[in-house]
Amino acid sequence: MPAAATENVAPAANMQQQQQQQQQQQQQEQQEDAAAEAATHKDTSSSSNSSSSSSSAAARELVPAPWEAELEQQLHAVQQEVEALGHVLQQQQQQQQQQQQQQQQGMPAAATENIAPAANMQQQQQQQQQQQQQQEQQEDAAAEELQQQEHQQQQLLLLLLLNLV
């Protein structure tokens, strides 16, 4: 999953092209502002001054780039996945706690009544250890995935912030 999300991020070449486009747009806006200002100095009527200043204000209005929307969608998807993984991890921890409580409640009764022979006790302990190891491995994997998703989310946020600057 992390590899697929990072493949969708725009490569450096696209970012350079977008920066160049933004610079060109800024230069064009500056030229329009200069032209509007020159026209304002030539005109003596106040009505033409107000119309030229409003058109230059409209030219300065920023339009979000398409890649910004794509980054925001990716960020939203990563946030949802992080939340889902957090819920899965929480459920696994609750299940492990319940199993441990059940095992702790069941063990003393069997030991005091001497129902299970030593071989059965050893087998039960091995099964419990295996279950605990499996759950710990699952929790570790889920925690690692969650950490990777959070890292990816931070990277996307940084990219978004850098592109907004």
Backbone as a chain_set.jsonl record, in Angstrom:
{"seq": "MPAAATENVAPAANMQQQQQQQQQQQQQEQQEDAAAEAATHKDTSSSSNSSSSSSSAAARELVPAPWEAELEQQLHAVQQEVEALGHVLQQQQQQQQQQQQQQQQGMPAAATENIAPAANMQQQQQQQQQQQQQQEQQEDAAAEELQQQEHQQQQLLLLLLLNLV", "coords": {"N": [[0.817, -1.203, 0.0], [1.904, 1.367, 0.848], [3.756, 1.833, -1.239], [2.159, 2.117, -3.504], [0.754, 4.448, -2.935], [2.806, 6.336, -2.895], [3.624, 6.293, -5.508], [1.768, 7.742, -6.86], [2.323, 10.354, -6.342], [3.325, 13.47, -7.653], [6.118, 13.568, -9.868], [9.446, 15.038, -9.639], [9.99, 16.469, -11.973], [7.473, 17.226, -12.931], [6.766, 18.893, -10.848], [8.627, 20.944, -11.162], [7.811, 21.944, -13.623], [5.274, 22.837, -12.941], [5.976, 24.82, -11.122], [7.276, 26.581, -12.846], [5.119, 27.291, -14.454], [3.572, 28.605, -12.557], [5.262, 30.764, -11.998], [5.272, 32.011, -14.496], [2.595, 32.708, -14.62], [2.479, 34.515, -12.489], [4.197, 36.498, -13.482], [2.713, 37.31, -15.689], [0.475, 38.324, -14.373], [1.685, 40.467, -13.059], [2.426, 41.994, -15.25], [-0.107, 42.596, -16.271], [-1.094, 44.072, -14.122], [0.675, 46.233, -14.217], [0.017, 47.272, -16.715], [-2.636, 47.953, -16.237], [-2.255, 49.867, -14.287], [-0.844, 51.792, -15.748], [-2.831, 52.497, -17.539], [-4.592, 53.612, -15.768], [-3.252, 55.916, -14.964], [-3.35, 57.367, -17.335], [-6.062, 57.793, -17.755], [-8.513, 60.105, -16.66], [-10.934, 60.02, -15.464], [-12.874, 58.837, -12.691], [-14.392, 56.539, -12.841], [-13.247, 54.843, -14.741], [-10.904, 54.267, -13.427], [-11.74, 52.756, -11.201], [-12.79, 50.506, -12.478], [-10.544, 49.42, -13.74], [-8.934, 48.81, -11.538], [-10.468, 46.88, -10.273], [-10.418, 44.856, -12.167], [-7.729, 44.177, -12.13], [-7.533, 43.186, -9.564], [-9.101, 40.928, -9.797], [-7.525, 39.495, -11.542], [-5.419, 38.858, -9.926], [-6.395, 36.943, -8.256], [-6.069, 33.721, -6.898], [-6.036, 30.514, -8.387], [-6.63, 27.221, -7.496], [-4.306, 24.623, -8.198], [-4.648, 21.611, -10.23], [-3.228, 19.423, -9.225], [-3.119, 19.928, -6.515], [-5.636, 19.293, -5.534], [-5.597, 16.582, -6.032], [-3.54, 15.778, -4.284], [-4.76, 16.414, -1.858], [-6.878, 14.594, -1.897], [-5.45, 12.196, -1.772], [-4.257, 12.513, 0.72], [-6.532, 12.515, 2.355], [-7.425, 9.884, 1.909], [-5.293, 8.444, 3.021], [-5.483, 9.272, 5.673], [-7.937, 8.113, 6.383], [-7.262, 5.423, 6.149], [-5.319, 5.201, 8.131], [-6.89, 5.664, 10.388], [-8.556, 3.401, 10.231], [-6.687, 1.321, 10.547], [-5.863, 1.918, 13.119], [-8.188, 1.304, 14.549], [-8.305, -1.458, 14.079], [-5.976, -2.304, 15.372], [-6.623, -1.592, 17.996], [-8.812, -3.315, 18.465], [-7.519, -5.799, 18.31], [-5.842, -5.62, 20.525], [-7.734, -5.51, 22.568], [-8.915, -8.047, 22.279], [-6.735, -9.645, 22.921], [-6.35, -8.933, 25.597], [-8.762, -9.878, 26.684], [-8.49, -12.634, 26.21], [-6.26, -13.167, 27.8], [-7.311, -12.588, 30.321], [-9.302, -14.54, 30.487], [-7.718, -16.819, 30.416], [-6.233, -16.481, 32.752], [-8.234, -16.621, 34.651], [-9.188, -19.187, 34.265], [-6.985, -20.875, 34.716], [-6.143, -21.027, 37.56], [-8.284, -22.451, 38.747], [-8.217, -24.966, 37.479], [-5.718, -25.78, 38.297], [-5.95, -25.953, 41.086], [-7.862, -27.897, 41.408], [-6.639, -30.032, 40.325], [-7.315, -31.232, 37.892], [-6.374, -31.317, 35.225], [-3.689, -33.176, 33.868], [-0.047, -33.001, 34.101], [1.048, -33.029, 31.516], [-1.011, -32.064, 29.916], [-1.184, -29.486, 30.95], [1.278, -28.445, 30.217], [1.018, -28.503, 27.441], [-1.116, -26.718, 27.126], [0.092, -24.387, 28.046], [2.041, -24.039, 26.087], [0.416, -23.621, 23.856], [-0.805, -21.25, 24.661], [1.41, -19.557, 24.731], [2.107, -19.597, 22.035], [-0.179, -18.412, 20.935], [-0.01, -15.893, 22.13], [2.402, -15.007, 21.018], [1.701, -14.942, 18.304], [-0.313, -13.004, 18.358], [1.158, -10.822, 19.285], [2.889, -10.526, 17.136], [1.052, -9.858, 15.141], [0.083, -7.46, 16.212], [2.447, -5.973, 16.221], [2.927, -5.849, 13.466], [0.652, -4.455, 12.643], [1.025, -2.087, 14.069], [3.4, -1.216, 12.919], [2.561, -0.831, 10.275], [0.706, 1.182, 10.732], [2.428, 3.173, 11.632], [3.939, 3.562, 9.303], [1.93, 4.544, 7.642], [1.304, 6.913, 8.974], [3.718, 8.249, 8.647], [3.749, 8.489, 5.887], [1.523, 10.09, 5.596], [2.466, 12.416, 6.815], [4.469, 13.076, 4.982], [2.925, 13.626, 2.703], [1.502, 15.82, 3.654], [3.615, 17.629, 3.991], [4.438, 17.885, 1.319], [2.153, 19.051, 0.271], [2.095, 21.448, 1.72], [4.533, 22.575, 0.882], [4.006, 22.965, -1.795], [2.027, 24.839, -1.681], [3.315, 27.07, -0.917]], "CA": [[0.0, 0.0, 0.0], [2.685, 2.594, 0.825], [4.39, 2.037, -2.536], [1.145, 2.585, -4.442], [0.424, 5.836, -2.625], [3.919, 7.207, -3.257], [3.75, 6.333, -6.96], [0.822, 8.731, -7.366], [2.817, 11.697, -6.078], [3.913, 14.035, -8.875], [7.581, 13.539, -9.859], [10.115, 16.331, -9.548], [9.868, 17.17, -13.258], [6.154, 17.864, -12.939], [6.787, 19.979, -9.876], [9.362, 22.046, -11.781], [6.943, 22.494, -14.66], [4.22, 23.579, -12.266], [6.576, 26.031, -10.581], [7.491, 27.481, -13.976], [3.808, 27.814, -14.837], [3.182, 29.578, -11.547], [6.082, 31.952, -12.206], [4.76, 32.671, -15.692], [1.313, 33.307, -14.265], [2.773, 35.687, -11.672], [4.735, 37.524, -14.373], [1.589, 37.812, -16.479], [-0.325, 39.16, -13.482], [2.425, 41.707, -12.846], [2.306, 42.775, -16.481], [-1.473, 43.108, -16.315], [-1.182, 45.129, -13.118], [1.411, 47.391, -14.727], [-0.787, 47.839, -17.798], [-3.803, 48.584, -15.622], [-1.769, 51.068, -13.609], [-0.546, 52.77, -16.795], [-4.116, 52.962, -18.048], [-5.167, 54.444, -14.722], [-2.583, 57.215, -15.022], [-3.782, 58.062, -18.549], [-7.465, 58.18, -17.6], [-8.77, 61.105, -15.619], [-12.231, 59.775, -14.832], [-12.81, 57.892, -11.58], [-15.068, 55.289, -13.189], [-12.287, 53.95, -15.399], [-9.943, 53.842, -12.409], [-12.318, 51.686, -10.388], [-12.939, 49.291, -13.274], [-9.228, 48.815, -13.973], [-8.433, 48.232, -10.295], [-11.209, 45.651, -9.989], [-9.95, 43.808, -13.076], [-6.416, 43.716, -11.673], [-7.769, 42.374, -8.368], [-9.589, 39.628, -10.262], [-6.398, 38.79, -12.157], [-4.536, 38.377, -8.86], [-7.051, 35.864, -7.527], [-5.383, 32.449, -7.149], [-6.842, 29.344, -8.735], [-5.87, 26.038, -7.066], [-3.835, 23.734, -9.265], [-5.296, 20.291, -10.162], [-2.452, 18.487, -8.403], [-3.429, 20.172, -5.108], [-6.832, 18.496, -5.227], [-5.165, 15.173, -6.008], [-2.818, 15.578, -3.027], [-5.731, 16.427, -0.767], [-7.597, 13.314, -1.945], [-4.533, 11.167, -1.268], [-4.123, 12.739, 2.152], [-7.779, 12.056, 2.973], [-7.427, 8.412, 1.854], [-4.303, 7.964, 3.993], [-6.047, 9.501, 7.0], [-8.958, 7.088, 6.619], [-6.589, 4.141, 6.347], [-4.684, 5.269, 9.45], [-7.965, 5.461, 11.365], [-8.989, 1.999, 10.162], [-5.638, 0.503, 11.166], [-5.924, 2.187, 14.553], [-9.305, 0.517, 15.088], [-7.91, -2.871, 14.033], [-5.0, -2.504, 16.442], [-7.353, -1.52, 19.256], [-9.582, -4.55, 18.6], [-6.59, -6.888, 18.604], [-5.401, -5.472, 21.908], [-8.856, -5.901, 23.426], [-9.03, -9.502, 22.206], [-5.625, -10.227, 23.67], [-6.643, -8.74, 27.013], [-9.836, -10.8, 27.047], [-7.931, -13.988, 26.257], [-5.404, -13.271, 28.979], [-8.181, -12.649, 31.49], [-9.931, -15.857, 30.497], [-6.69, -17.802, 30.765], [-5.886, -16.301, 34.16], [-9.359, -17.086, 35.457], [-9.326, -20.629, 34.104], [-5.794, -21.606, 35.173], [-6.104, -21.396, 38.981], [-9.289, -23.466, 39.057], [-7.71, -26.253, 37.014], [-4.547, -26.148, 39.092], [-6.355, -26.322, 42.445], [-8.642, -29.128, 41.375], [-5.77, -31.073, 39.761], [-8.058, -31.922, 36.84], [-5.513, -31.567, 34.064], [-2.359, -33.691, 34.204], [1.085, -32.122, 33.779], [1.226, -32.971, 30.06], [-2.024, -31.135, 29.399], [-0.811, -28.139, 31.382], [2.398, -28.011, 29.376], [0.466, -28.254, 26.106], [-1.89, -25.477, 27.211], [1.032, -23.271, 28.154], [2.648, -23.847, 24.769], [-0.6, -23.002, 23.006], [-0.957, -19.863, 25.092], [2.591, -18.821, 24.278], [1.991, -19.431, 20.585], [-1.218, -17.41, 20.687], [0.523, -14.588, 22.505], [3.393, -14.623, 20.015], [0.984, -14.577, 17.081], [-0.983, -11.718, 18.573], [2.191, -9.791, 19.345], [3.353, -10.305, 15.767], [-0.008, -9.121, 14.448], [0.08, -6.098, 16.739], [3.651, -5.311, 15.71], [2.717, -5.572, 12.036], [-0.347, -3.386, 12.539], [1.652, -0.855, 14.553], [4.361, -0.789, 11.893], [1.77, -0.313, 9.15], [0.164, 2.457, 11.189], [3.546, 4.12, 11.639], [4.249, 3.87, 7.908], [0.852, 5.383, 7.123], [1.466, 8.238, 9.561], [4.876, 8.85, 7.98], [3.306, 8.838, 4.534], [0.62, 11.223, 5.756], [3.306, 13.578, 7.062], [5.124, 13.429, 3.727], [1.928, 14.257, 1.844], [1.241, 17.146, 4.2], [4.759, 18.469, 3.645], [4.348, 18.185, -0.112], [1.053, 19.99, 0.08], [2.532, 22.738, 2.239], [5.577, 23.109, 0.007], [3.402, 23.394, -3.054], [1.205, 26.014, -1.436], [4.193, 28.23, -0.669]], "C": [[0.857, 1.262, 0.0], [3.319, 2.864, -0.532], [3.388, 2.592, -3.529], [0.813, 4.052, -4.187], [1.546, 6.776, -3.047], [4.103, 7.283, -4.752], [2.85, 7.412, -7.557], [1.298, 10.16, -7.16], [3.544, 12.204, -7.316], [5.435, 14.003, -8.797], [8.153, 14.95, -9.876], [9.979, 17.13, -10.834], [8.528, 17.888, -13.354], [6.117, 19.051, -11.986], [7.529, 21.18, -10.45], [8.493, 22.728, -12.826], [5.833, 23.335, -14.029], [4.758, 24.879, -11.675], [6.813, 27.049, -11.695], [6.173, 28.1, -14.424], [3.334, 28.871, -13.846], [3.967, 30.875, -11.714], [5.592, 32.725, -13.424], [3.44, 33.372, -15.396], [1.531, 34.569, -13.429], [3.315, 36.826, -12.532], [3.61, 38.147, -15.199], [0.706, 38.727, -15.631], [0.36, 40.493, -13.228], [2.326, 42.606, -14.075], [0.905, 43.378, -16.598], [-1.666, 44.238, -15.319], [-0.494, 46.396, -13.601], [0.616, 48.07, -15.837], [-2.011, 48.558, -17.235], [-3.404, 49.877, -14.927], [-1.453, 52.168, -14.621], [-1.844, 53.343, -17.363], [-4.779, 53.896, -17.046], [-4.554, 55.84, -14.757], [-3.031, 58.02, -16.237], [-5.21, 58.579, -18.401], [-7.609, 59.19, -16.474], [-10.08, 60.855, -14.902], [-12.105, 58.712, -13.757], [-13.459, 56.567, -11.926], [-14.107, 54.336, -13.872], [-11.245, 53.467, -14.414], [-10.497, 52.676, -11.601], [-12.458, 50.406, -11.195], [-11.589, 48.638, -13.522], [-8.677, 48.21, -12.7], [-9.184, 46.955, -9.95], [-10.765, 44.531, -10.92], [-8.578, 43.306, -12.659], [-6.554, 42.871, -10.412], [-8.255, 40.993, -8.765], [-8.456, 38.82, -10.879], [-5.486, 38.207, -11.097], [-5.133, 37.211, -8.078], [-6.43, 34.522, -7.913], [-6.383, 31.341, -7.434], [-6.044, 28.119, -8.317], [-5.517, 25.142, -8.255], [-4.495, 22.366, -9.121], [-4.536, 19.306, -9.273], [-2.708, 18.711, -6.922], [-4.641, 19.349, -4.684], [-6.477, 17.021, -5.138], [-4.42, 14.864, -4.713], [-3.776, 15.548, -1.843], [-6.536, 15.131, -0.725], [-6.724, 12.193, -1.389], [-4.377, 11.291, 0.24], [-5.362, 12.232, 2.887], [-7.832, 10.527, 3.007], [-6.463, 7.835, 2.881], [-4.835, 8.148, 5.407], [-7.098, 8.45, 7.34], [-8.312, 5.734, 6.889], [-5.904, 4.091, 7.711], [-5.729, 5.04, 10.537], [-8.405, 4.001, 11.399], [-7.962, 1.087, 10.825], [-5.603, 0.712, 12.675], [-7.034, 1.388, 15.214], [-8.955, -0.972, 15.124], [-6.946, -3.175, 15.167], [-5.69, -2.5, 17.801], [-8.162, -2.797, 19.497], [-8.673, -5.725, 18.952], [-6.11, -6.815, 20.049], [-6.505, -5.877, 22.877], [-9.037, -7.414, 23.438], [-7.933, -10.175, 23.022], [-5.871, -10.083, 25.173], [-7.736, -9.694, 27.487], [-9.317, -12.227, 27.158], [-7.051, -14.171, 27.483], [-6.237, -13.364, 30.25], [-8.848, -14.014, 31.608], [-8.927, -16.927, 30.915], [-6.331, -17.704, 32.242], [-7.003, -16.8, 35.07], [-9.487, -18.607, 35.401], [-8.174, -21.415, 34.692], [-5.84, -21.962, 36.661], [-7.108, -22.488, 39.337], [-8.787, -24.845, 38.645], [-6.538, -26.702, 37.871], [-4.962, -26.604, 40.486], [-7.132, -27.63, 42.466], [-7.828, -30.303, 40.857], [-6.489, -31.888, 38.688], [-7.128, -32.297, 35.699], [-4.171, -32.121, 34.513], [-1.271, -32.729, 33.722], [1.277, -31.971, 32.27], [0.234, -31.994, 29.433], [-1.685, -29.69, 29.747], [0.301, -27.588, 30.491], [1.902, -27.669, 27.966], [-0.335, -26.946, 26.091], [-0.973, -24.256, 27.276], [1.69, -22.978, 26.807], [1.66, -23.173, 23.815], [-0.798, -21.523, 23.359], [0.218, -19.01, 24.62], [2.533, -18.576, 22.774], [0.946, -18.369, 20.236], [-0.714, -16.006, 21.01], [1.537, -14.098, 21.474], [2.716, -14.191, 18.717], [0.303, -13.218, 17.224], [0.022, -10.577, 18.627], [2.721, -9.484, 17.949], [2.319, -9.511, 14.969], [-0.049, -7.663, 14.902], [1.283, -5.32, 16.232], [3.479, -4.935, 14.25], [1.718, -4.429, 11.858], [0.24, -2.05, 12.99], [2.646, -0.316, 13.532], [3.635, -0.196, 10.687], [1.191, 1.053, 9.501], [1.242, 3.533, 11.175], [3.923, 4.523, 10.213], [3.191, 4.796, 7.316], [0.962, 6.805, 7.677], [2.633, 8.974, 8.904], [4.487, 9.314, 6.58], [2.375, 10.049, 4.589], [1.423, 12.502, 5.996], [3.997, 14.03, 5.782], [4.147, 14.13, 2.785], [1.592, 15.665, 2.333], [2.373, 18.109, 3.855], [4.729, 18.854, 2.173], [3.268, 19.225, -0.377], [1.455, 21.378, 0.554], [3.585, 23.374, 1.342], [4.992, 23.628, -1.295], [2.508, 24.612, -2.877], [2.053, 27.265, -1.252], [4.638, 28.88, -1.938]], "O": [[0.574, 2.17, -0.781], [3.411, 4.021, -0.94], [3.737, 3.462, -4.327], [0.613, 4.814, -5.133], [1.283, 7.889, -3.504], [4.687, 8.251, -5.24], [3.134, 7.935, -8.635], [0.735, 11.087, -7.743], [4.289, 11.461, -7.955], [6.0, 14.372, -7.767], [7.436, 15.925, -10.1], [9.863, 18.354, -10.786], [8.461, 19.03, -13.81], [5.513, 20.083, -12.281], [7.107, 22.319, -10.247], [8.449, 23.956, -12.899], [5.498, 24.411, -14.524], [4.089, 25.912, -11.716], [6.579, 28.243, -11.508], [6.113, 29.29, -14.736], [2.771, 29.896, -14.232], [3.405, 31.963, -11.586], [5.506, 33.953, -13.391], [3.197, 34.486, -15.861], [0.852, 35.575, -13.633], [2.941, 37.984, -12.34], [3.564, 39.363, -15.382], [0.245, 39.769, -16.1], [-0.297, 41.533, -13.186], [2.164, 43.821, -13.959], [0.754, 44.539, -16.98], [-2.317, 45.239, -15.62], [-1.01, 47.5, -13.421], [0.548, 49.297, -15.896], [-2.375, 49.638, -17.7], [-4.136, 50.866, -14.974], [-1.757, 53.337, -14.386], [-1.934, 54.541, -17.633], [-5.448, 54.855, -17.429], [-5.261, 56.835, -14.597], [-3.085, 59.248, -16.168], [-5.531, 59.673, -18.866], [-6.907, 59.125, -15.465], [-10.316, 61.422, -13.835], [-11.311, 57.781, -13.896], [-13.096, 55.547, -11.34], [-14.146, 53.134, -13.61], [-10.744, 52.351, -14.554], [-9.783, 51.707, -11.347], [-12.263, 49.318, -10.653], [-11.497, 47.411, -13.516], [-8.006, 47.181, -12.763], [-8.594, 46.032, -9.388], [-10.736, 43.37, -10.512], [-8.286, 42.12, -12.819], [-5.778, 41.938, -10.207], [-7.874, 39.997, -8.15], [-8.427, 37.596, -10.755], [-4.846, 37.181, -11.324], [-4.424, 36.56, -7.31], [-6.28, 34.216, -9.096], [-7.435, 31.249, -6.802], [-4.893, 27.973, -8.731], [-6.311, 24.939, -9.173], [-4.869, 21.984, -8.013], [-5.148, 18.448, -8.637], [-2.537, 17.783, -6.131], [-4.659, 18.777, -3.595], [-6.986, 16.298, -4.282], [-4.635, 13.814, -4.108], [-3.612, 14.741, -0.929], [-6.842, 14.624, 0.354], [-7.196, 11.346, -0.631], [-4.367, 10.288, 0.953], [-5.245, 11.589, 3.93], [-8.235, 9.94, 4.011], [-6.779, 6.846, 3.541], [-4.657, 7.272, 6.253], [-7.139, 7.954, 8.466], [-8.764, 4.987, 7.757], [-5.91, 3.052, 8.371], [-5.482, 4.309, 11.496], [-8.604, 3.432, 12.473], [-8.325, 0.184, 11.579], [-5.339, -0.228, 13.425], [-6.853, 0.854, 16.309], [-9.275, -1.664, 16.091], [-7.085, -4.192, 15.847], [-5.37, -3.32, 18.662], [-8.193, -3.304, 20.618], [-9.02, -6.551, 19.797], [-5.989, -7.841, 20.718], [-6.238, -6.515, 23.895], [-9.286, -8.001, 24.491], [-8.179, -11.154, 23.727], [-5.623, -11.019, 25.933], [-7.638, -10.255, 28.578], [-9.665, -12.947, 28.094], [-7.093, -15.217, 28.132], [-5.909, -14.131, 31.155], [-8.946, -14.574, 32.7], [-9.257, -17.832, 31.681], [-6.146, -18.723, 32.909], [-6.736, -17.343, 36.142], [-9.856, -19.237, 36.392], [-8.38, -22.545, 35.135], [-5.594, -23.119, 37.001], [-6.805, -23.362, 40.149], [-8.929, -25.8, 39.408], [-6.389, -27.894, 38.14], [-4.382, -27.551, 41.018], [-7.063, -28.383, 43.438], [-8.273, -31.448, 40.937], [-6.292, -33.099, 38.59], [-7.095, -33.447, 35.261], [-3.57, -31.591, 35.448], [-1.555, -31.761, 33.018], [1.631, -30.89, 31.8], [0.58, -31.208, 28.551], [-1.875, -28.785, 28.935], [0.272, -26.431, 30.071], [2.317, -26.671, 27.377], [-0.236, -26.163, 25.146], [-1.231, -23.232, 26.644], [1.872, -21.819, 26.433], [2.025, -22.269, 23.063], [-0.937, -20.669, 22.483], [0.035, -17.881, 24.165], [2.865, -17.491, 22.296], [1.161, -17.536, 19.356], [-0.958, -15.057, 20.266], [1.537, -12.925, 21.101], [3.108, -13.198, 18.105], [0.346, -12.391, 16.313], [-0.221, -9.499, 18.085], [2.972, -8.326, 17.614], [2.669, -8.605, 14.213], [-0.196, -6.75, 14.089], [1.165, -4.153, 15.857], [3.841, -3.833, 13.84], [1.916, -3.545, 11.024], [-0.011, -1.012, 12.377], [2.724, 0.891, 13.307], [4.056, 0.827, 10.147], [1.185, 1.966, 8.676], [0.997, 4.664, 10.758], [4.196, 5.694, 9.948], [3.517, 5.724, 6.575], [0.745, 7.779, 6.956], [2.549, 10.173, 8.636], [4.86, 10.406, 6.151], [2.437, 10.926, 3.727], [1.098, 13.553, 5.443], [4.102, 15.228, 5.522], [4.504, 15.117, 2.141], [1.419, 16.585, 1.534], [2.132, 19.255, 3.476], [4.964, 20.01, 1.821], [3.461, 20.159, -1.156], [1.19, 22.371, -0.124], [3.534, 24.575, 1.074], [5.455, 24.636, -1.828], [2.261, 25.341, -3.837], [1.565, 28.384, -1.412], [5.377, 29.864, -1.902]]}, "num_chains": 1, "name": "protein.A"}
